[in-house]
Amino acid sequence: MSDWASATELAAQVRRGELRAADVAAAALARVANDPLHAFLRACPQRAHARAETVDAQVAAGEDPGPLAGVPIAIKDNLCTAGVETTAGSKLLAGFVPPYDAEVVRRVEAAGAIVVGKTNLDEFSMGSSTEHSAFGPTLNPWDPSRVPGGSSGGSAAAVAGGLVPLALGSDTGGSIRQPAALCGCVGLKPTYGAVSRRGLIAFGSSLDQVGPFARSVGDLAALLDALCGHDPADMTSEQPAWTGSFAEAAQGASLAGATLGVVRDYLELTLDPEVRASVEAAVSAAEAQGATVREVSLDHTALAIPAYQVLATAEASTNLARFDGVAYGVRAGAEGDAPVDAATLAPSTRRGFGPEVRRRILLGTFALSSGHYDAYYLKAQQARRVIRADFLAALDGVDALIGPTSPVPAFPLGEKLADPLAMYALDVFTVSTNLAGLPALSLPCGFTDAGLPIGVQLTGAPWSDLRLVALAAAWEQALGLDRRPGAQ
């Protein structure tokens, strides 16, 4: 079987009995074991083999194992997996083995998928390059000297590099879409509430959303059908406000009659000429397929990064207060048996958290502190409401807003580590949709002269996820890109 077989092709062959899930899993585990990108932190061989045997037994008994039967999938290491270490890319959680699965992990396995490994990420999802992982950076499959984006860089690299056809990530300010753009795969941040967050190690609870990576929109659609749906055990979960399936929406989709709003502000902020030219060429290709294009403006784009940084760090400082070395994780003292007191807690967090996480906790604690709450946190919440109003006004009469996913293609490892503000600025086109709770999808749209992938972002109104996937499927077909590294 090919390393580049699509998820839907693999599932169809397994369901027909033409391939054994056990063989598919073994091949995927071999690729994970020889991972040249450091996309994976650990493999899950026992879990994968057991699940594959169950799928094969179901097929042999004439039962349907599900639409993702036998498809290998990678899980970002901030999603809990029962019996498998889950670290969130942090030394603080080294050795933490959850007693339960995240709801999304349960759902993909119920659909027949086989979890083969946990992927690398920026520590506690705080970063845009996967260089802030406590276990070392992931490499970009198109150029190993460059970053894959972040924070879900391991998941994006695993899919784009042919290690697995599907992966799960999380997106707090662009952590699915930005690495999808830099690695040349498809990634979606669903409408807030469409996918359960139960079992996700939280960064910013009002911003985080779990979502999929795939090499094609068709594969992405199949995974979305498994992921989306109300979870009564998650207070942020809602019943999606759409009817029909993503797989059906992706088949026979057309751009004819669609109206796309090109965000003028985003193109003006795109300083890389190749990124801008590629997005503009993709828009022309959509017009050639019958789409109507018009310019729109998001007047408060400049507020997005500062508002996001205040709100995200404030929520992070609250969420990460639980990691104090008391119940699990790193504890200062000989063999972790020091008494639990103030003298233990501070050294535990200092020893466990990396510098970027500490920086964000301090920023968030400052924003929430007495005397600063009104000036920072409340102002950021007001900016959030203005940003959402901008989006809803711009989306009036259009199917999706269009712009670059990232202002730059993949950049060299280490280039921006010494300048946190430069790293934060890379999320200028992605953080707004998290603030507004909107769905957004990154689709590969071209390449730089150096062969690095470029992504275009489609942003929709609340609960327009189905429409976004249909538009992306038609656009993907019109662009006709070969997205295998080295194939260009």
NORDACOR-V911678 format. One line per field, one symbol per residue. psi: psi as a letter, one per 20 degrees, with the letter a starting at -180 (. if undefined). A space follows every 10 residues. Layout:
psi=???
This chain:
psi=qqijqqghgg gghghijhqp hhhggggghh gghkoiikhq hqrmgggggg gghgghhggh jjqoirikoj ppqqpqkjpp opjppoikkq hhjpipoqjr qqhhggghhh jiqooirpqq rqpkknrjij ijpijqqqqp ihoiirqjrr ilhggghggh jjhqhqqqaq ohjjiggghg ghikapqpor ppihpqjpjp oqfohihppq rqqriqhghg ghhhhhgqqp oijoiiqqpp lrqrqhghhi pkqqipiqpp opoghghhin hohhgghggh hhghhghhjj qppqqrqnhk hiigghgghg gghghghghi himjjghrap pqrpkkjqqo ahiggghghg hgqrhggggh ggghhghiqp iighhfghhh hghghggghg ghghiojqhq qprqgqiqap rqpihjhinh hhghiijhih hhhghikqqq ppppiaqrhj jpqqqqpppr rpkjgggggg ghghgghhhl qokppii.
